[in-house]
Amino acid sequence: MNITSGLTSTLAEADRILVIGCPGSGKSTLAKRLSRAHDLDYISMDRDFYWLPGWRKRPREEIDRLIAKAVAEERWIMDGTGLKLFHLRLPRADAVIWLRLSKYACLYGAVSRAFRYFRRNRPELPAGCPERLSLELLVYIWNFERNVAPLIEAALRDHGLANSTVIIRSHKAASRFAALGA
């Protein structure tokens, strides 16, 4: 599950792509860039499924219904990890891009994003959800590789996507990959 030239050609042929990874890894940035390059509808899990204005979380049944409708479409790229919702998304994905950066890179990404969008909405969030940074998020990022990565690996294997997953380990590699995929 590493970047290879064969996987980049597989990605070019993919109609449905998931971009997953730790918060702060650059999922939205990469997904939007690839969306434009491949003319795929861009779907943000945070904006389109999870959150309502004022950081109110949608009811789970509504989230499931919205995701099921979105993944039924023929062409899309979706950013967001959401392990509890892999069962809805992975069966429809042609390819997965996993931004598997170090915890330090992800912490830097989350903190710098919080400063960049301080008290404002970033485009991947619905209106009324200004950027925020919490100790809970920082702890989640710190422990992501230990606690979450093994679950992602198992889900990718279980859904037969281990061989069509591109793993990107740095922002520089993500930029090179986006340039190749563009």
Secondary structure, DSSP 8 states (H G I E B T S, - for coil): ----HHHHHHHHH-SEEEEEESTTS-HHHHHHHHHHHHT-EEEEHIIIIIEETTTEE--HHHHHHHHHHHHTSSSEEEE---GGGHHHHGGG-SEEEEE---HHHHHHHHHHHHHHTBTS--TTS-TT--B---HHHHHHHHHHHHHTHHHHHHHHHHTT-GGGEEEE-SHHHHHHHHHHH-
